[in-house]
Amino acid sequence: FFEVALVFLYAQLHACQMVAGVSGSVAEIGVYRGKSFIPLYILLTCGPQVGEIPEVALAVDCFEDQEFNRDASGVGMLAEFHRNVKRFCPPSDPALARLAVLQVDSNTLISKDLISVASGGKFRMISVDGGHLLEGALQDMRNAAGALAPGGVIILDDVFNSDWPGVGEAFHTFMSLDASGHSLVPMLIAFNKVVLVHRNFHQSFLARIVVALPPRKMSTMYGSQVAIYEEGWIASFHSNDTKF
């Protein structure tokens, strides 16, 4: 699921990175059928190629290999994913060549596997919506952190979603027990997402975003200032669905 209002936040994250000269590929771990992957893909193709390493849009999902979907968090369909992507990038568009797909259990990957798909380059935006149990979600977060370029952002899904407490447990483990292994801090909480950024980019990115998109309120989390936006209706709707 994807709240449409997130597109505006994604655009602001992209703008912050362009101003700061941040380059790199984009990726999503757990793409389902592409609804949240496509905005990342479009942002990649909006700007010029930076540097000599080709930038790619990487989609990671087990798709129909449902034996790897240990938490039953959604049945992806590879053919439908490709159809959805092609709706926004016709086959004749050379940008489609920048699409890369890994149909795999994300828990079998390490950060270097993601980087190798990007020809040795790192990623400036990684959306994490893969495993929803503690071990799987934590592994996805660690892989994303290890593959992230300086100034990159990680967009975590379902951290505060009551349907998936394992994701919240993984996030707090990542931010506390794993803190010595990365320099990521929270920056935004919006529409069922938590956005992390490297500490030395936090202040400049946040200052730009809150001017362009005023938040509901400001708060602090793990010692860093965070902008808090609406929760959105999708997560709230499903957490009240008695037929789950």
PLY file of the C-alpha trace (Angstrom):
ply
format ascii 1.0
element vertex 244
property float x
property float y
property float z
element edge 243
property int vertex1
property int vertex2
end_header
0.00 0.00 0.00
1.16 3.54 -0.69
-0.23 6.89 0.43
-0.28 9.24 -2.56
0.83 12.19 -0.40
4.20 10.47 0.01
5.04 11.49 -3.56
5.52 15.08 -2.37
7.89 13.99 0.39
9.83 11.79 -2.03
10.17 14.77 -4.37
11.56 16.90 -1.54
14.04 14.20 -0.55
15.14 14.07 -4.19
15.51 17.88 -4.27
17.62 17.85 -1.09
19.93 15.27 -2.61
20.27 17.15 -5.89
21.22 20.35 -4.04
23.74 18.44 -1.91
25.23 16.64 -4.91
24.19 13.20 -3.67
24.27 10.55 -6.37
23.42 6.88 -6.51
20.84 4.33 -7.50
17.42 3.70 -5.93
16.00 0.46 -4.58
13.07 -1.09 -2.79
13.19 -4.28 -0.76
9.68 -5.73 -0.88
8.05 -4.17 -3.94
4.79 -6.17 -3.98
3.30 -4.93 -7.28
5.25 -1.71 -7.66
3.05 1.03 -6.27
5.73 2.50 -3.98
8.63 1.49 -6.22
7.43 3.46 -9.24
7.83 6.95 -7.64
11.44 6.07 -6.77
12.01 4.87 -10.31
10.57 8.07 -11.77
12.78 10.19 -9.50
15.83 8.31 -10.73
15.00 9.11 -14.33
14.18 12.77 -13.60
17.76 13.88 -13.11
20.92 13.54 -15.16
23.28 10.63 -14.77
25.83 11.64 -12.13
29.31 10.14 -12.28
30.55 7.25 -14.36
28.71 4.38 -12.62
25.28 3.74 -14.23
22.44 4.39 -11.80
19.78 1.71 -11.60
16.37 1.21 -10.04
16.51 -2.11 -8.18
13.41 -4.05 -7.15
13.89 -6.89 -4.64
11.03 -9.29 -3.88
10.32 -13.00 -3.68
7.22 -12.41 -5.86
5.56 -15.78 -6.55
8.14 -17.71 -4.47
5.84 -17.53 -1.48
7.73 -20.07 0.60
10.01 -17.12 1.44
7.08 -14.90 2.51
7.31 -16.06 6.12
4.97 -13.41 7.52
2.32 -13.52 4.75
2.67 -9.77 4.32
1.53 -9.67 0.69
1.68 -11.80 -2.45
3.77 -10.12 -5.12
3.31 -10.84 -8.83
6.29 -10.30 -11.10
4.31 -9.97 -14.35
1.95 -7.41 -12.81
4.91 -5.51 -11.39
6.44 -5.23 -14.87
3.10 -4.14 -16.35
2.75 -1.40 -13.76
6.28 -0.13 -14.33
5.77 -0.05 -18.10
2.63 2.06 -17.68
4.91 4.88 -16.51
7.92 4.02 -18.67
7.00 2.75 -22.15
9.20 -0.02 -23.61
10.62 2.44 -26.14
11.99 4.65 -23.36
15.73 3.96 -22.91
15.32 4.63 -19.18
13.64 1.23 -18.88
17.09 -0.32 -19.31
17.94 1.05 -15.85
15.45 -1.30 -14.21
16.93 -4.28 -12.33
14.95 -7.00 -10.57
16.09 -9.56 -8.00
13.51 -12.27 -7.41
14.94 -13.66 -4.20
14.47 -14.11 -0.47
15.90 -10.80 0.75
17.14 -12.48 3.93
19.70 -14.41 1.88
21.29 -11.17 0.65
24.05 -9.00 2.04
24.73 -5.36 1.24
27.37 -6.28 -1.33
24.74 -8.16 -3.34
22.75 -4.95 -3.76
25.87 -2.94 -4.62
26.95 -5.47 -7.24
23.67 -4.97 -9.12
24.51 -1.26 -9.26
27.90 -2.00 -10.84
29.68 -1.30 -7.58
27.84 1.96 -6.91
25.75 2.66 -3.83
22.15 3.82 -3.40
20.75 7.23 -2.54
17.21 6.05 -1.77
16.23 2.65 -0.39
12.67 1.80 0.58
12.42 -1.13 3.02
9.14 -3.03 3.05
10.31 -6.64 2.94
10.34 -8.92 5.96
7.83 -8.00 8.66
9.13 -10.25 11.43
12.01 -9.16 13.66
14.80 -11.15 12.00
13.76 -10.42 8.42
13.07 -6.73 8.92
16.33 -6.22 10.79
18.32 -7.96 8.08
16.71 -5.76 5.42
17.53 -2.62 7.42
21.14 -3.69 7.88
21.52 -4.46 4.18
20.04 -1.09 3.26
22.39 0.74 5.62
25.41 -1.06 4.20
24.46 -0.21 0.62
23.62 3.46 1.25
25.62 6.29 -0.31
26.64 9.32 1.78
23.56 11.54 1.95
21.29 8.64 1.10
17.97 7.99 2.82
16.26 4.83 4.00
12.46 4.83 3.94
11.09 2.29 6.42
7.54 1.03 6.16
5.25 -0.14 9.00
7.47 0.89 11.93
4.41 2.06 13.89
1.86 -0.24 12.26
0.17 -2.31 14.97
-0.33 -5.18 12.52
3.45 -5.70 12.30
5.10 -5.31 15.73
8.18 -7.15 14.47
9.05 -4.21 12.25
8.95 -1.82 15.20
11.09 -4.20 17.24
13.58 -4.41 14.36
13.70 -0.62 14.03
14.43 -0.06 17.71
17.07 -2.79 17.65
18.65 -1.17 14.61
18.66 2.27 16.24
19.97 1.08 19.63
21.99 -2.14 19.53
23.19 -1.50 15.95
23.85 2.22 16.42
27.64 1.85 16.53
27.61 0.35 13.04
25.91 3.22 11.21
25.38 6.99 11.42
21.70 7.04 10.49
19.16 9.09 12.44
15.39 9.60 12.10
14.28 12.68 10.16
10.64 12.22 9.08
7.61 10.25 10.28
4.89 10.33 7.66
2.13 8.17 6.22
3.25 4.92 7.85
6.91 5.58 6.99
10.00 6.55 8.97
12.79 8.21 6.97
16.40 7.86 8.12
19.32 9.93 6.89
23.02 10.16 7.72
23.58 12.43 10.70
25.75 14.97 8.84
22.97 15.57 6.28
20.10 15.66 8.77
20.01 19.37 9.58
20.24 20.71 6.03
17.74 18.23 4.60
15.21 18.72 7.39
15.41 22.52 7.20
14.60 22.45 3.50
11.78 19.93 3.78
9.85 21.62 6.61
9.81 24.90 4.68
8.49 23.23 1.53
6.08 20.91 3.35
5.16 22.18 6.85
4.65 19.23 9.23
1.91 18.70 11.79
4.45 18.99 14.59
8.12 18.61 15.44
9.50 16.18 17.98
12.69 14.28 18.82
13.62 10.63 18.42
16.91 8.95 19.26
18.37 12.39 19.95
17.43 13.87 16.56
14.73 16.31 15.55
11.96 14.75 13.47
9.16 16.28 11.43
5.85 14.49 11.94
3.23 14.44 9.19
-0.16 12.78 8.91
-0.41 9.03 9.47
-2.66 8.57 6.46
-5.72 6.36 6.28
-4.47 3.08 4.80
-2.60 1.67 7.83
-5.36 2.86 10.18
-8.04 1.30 8.00
-6.38 -2.09 7.84
-5.51 -2.14 11.55
-9.26 -1.84 12.22
-10.21 -4.56 9.73
-11.61 -7.49 11.73
-11.33 -9.80 8.69
-7.53 -9.64 8.43
0 1
1 2
2 3
3 4
4 5
5 6
6 7
7 8
8 9
9 10
10 11
11 12
12 13
13 14
14 15
15 16
16 17
17 18
18 19
19 20
20 21
21 22
22 23
23 24
24 25
25 26
26 27
27 28
28 29
29 30
30 31
31 32
32 33
33 34
34 35
35 36
36 37
37 38
38 39
39 40
40 41
41 42
42 43
43 44
44 45
45 46
46 47
47 48
48 49
49 50
50 51
51 52
52 53
53 54
54 55
55 56
56 57
57 58
58 59
59 60
60 61
61 62
62 63
63 64
64 65
65 66
66 67
67 68
68 69
69 70
70 71
71 72
72 73
73 74
74 75
75 76
76 77
77 78
78 79
79 80
80 81
81 82
82 83
83 84
84 85
85 86
86 87
87 88
88 89
89 90
90 91
91 92
92 93
93 94
94 95
95 96
96 97
97 98
98 99
99 100
100 101
101 102
102 103
103 104
104 105
105 106
106 107
107 108
108 109
109 110
110 111
111 112
112 113
113 114
114 115
115 116
116 117
117 118
118 119
119 120
120 121
121 122
122 123
123 124
124 125
125 126
126 127
127 128
128 129
129 130
130 131
131 132
132 133
133 134
134 135
135 136
136 137
137 138
138 139
139 140
140 141
141 142
142 143
143 144
144 145
145 146
146 147
147 148
148 149
149 150
150 151
151 152
152 153
153 154
154 155
155 156
156 157
157 158
158 159
159 160
160 161
161 162
162 163
163 164
164 165
165 166
166 167
167 168
168 169
169 170
170 171
171 172
172 173
173 174
174 175
175 176
176 177
177 178
178 179
179 180
180 181
181 182
182 183
183 184
184 185
185 186
186 187
187 188
188 189
189 190
190 191
191 192
192 193
193 194
194 195
195 196
196 197
197 198
198 199
199 200
200 201
201 202
202 203
203 204
204 205
205 206
206 207
207 208
208 209
209 210
210 211
211 212
212 213
213 214
214 215
215 216
216 217
217 218
218 219
219 220
220 221
221 222
222 223
223 224
224 225
225 226
226 227
227 228
228 229
229 230
230 231
231 232
232 233
233 234
234 235
235 236
236 237
237 238
238 239
239 240
240 241
241 242
242 243
